[in-house]
Structures are given as structure tokens and as C-alpha cells.
């Protein structure tokens, strides 16, 4: 996934703080993707924690709904974050399967096989 450059959007002063947070989250997600591509899952986890903190702050802040250009920019950022998330998940699948195999219980033995071993 190539980096996407966008044209700066003119927004009103009320929307600026919220959009700044969305842009910070987008930047963290881009850094997470780069770390995932470099197989640095510890850094991905650290960046995800930072991103979650910003998201929690956005959720808890009393904000007016965005409109016009600010709303379009918010949607652009959210779509980009979803694309990045999907790419990170795709990169993480082999790593997650390895963890699942590592922590999986040993395969169950069939009762017949156990009886045969004792006879």
C-alpha cells in the first residue's frame, strides 16, 4: 500500500482540534503499518496503545458534529485508517497463526490408539 498524499483542507477553528487528533491517529496507523511491514510487532503494539489513547480521548470529548469540508476530511481519514488496519491484519495473520500453534494444546489422542498402545 503506497503512501497517500492529500490536499490540505480548509476548516473552521472549531473543527481543527478534532481533525488534528484524527490526523495524529492516521499518522500513528501509518507508522504501525511500516512497523508491521518490518516485522516489528512490539512497535506495532506500542503504536496501537498510543492510537487507542487518542481514540479514547476523541470518544470522551464533547464535540460538535463536523460538517462540510471538515466532515469530508474526517471520512477520508477514517477510510484510510480502515485500509491501513486491513493491511496490518493481513500482515499479522502468519504471525498470529504461529502463536496459535505455539500455545495450542497437544493433539487429542484417539481412544483406540491409547488402547492399542497398552495391549
TADASUL-V34207 format. One record per backbone hydrogen bond with DSSP energy under -0.5 kcal/mol. NH is the residue of the N-H (numbers start at 1). CO is the residue of the C=O. Records with the same first field share a line. If there is no record, write none. Layout:
# TADASUL-V34207
NH->CO ; CO
This chain:
# TADASUL-V34207
5->3
11->9
15->12
16->12
17->13
19->15
20->16
21->17
22->18
23->19
24->20
25->21
26->22
27->23
28->24
29->25
30->26
31->27
32->28
33->29
34->30
35->31
36->32
37->33
38->34
39->36
40->35
41->39
44->40
45->41
46->42
47->43
48->44
49->45
50->46
51->47
52->48
53->49
54->50
55->51
56->52
57->53
58->54
59->55
60->56
61->57
63->61
70->67
71->67
72->68
73->69
74->70
75->71
76->72
77->73
78->74
79->75
80->76
81->77
82->78
83->79
84->80
85->81
86->82
87->83
88->84
89->85
90->86
91->87
92->88
93->89
95->91
96->92
97->93
98->94
99->95
100->96
101->97
102->98
103->99
104->100
114->110
115->111
116->112
117->113
118->114
119->115
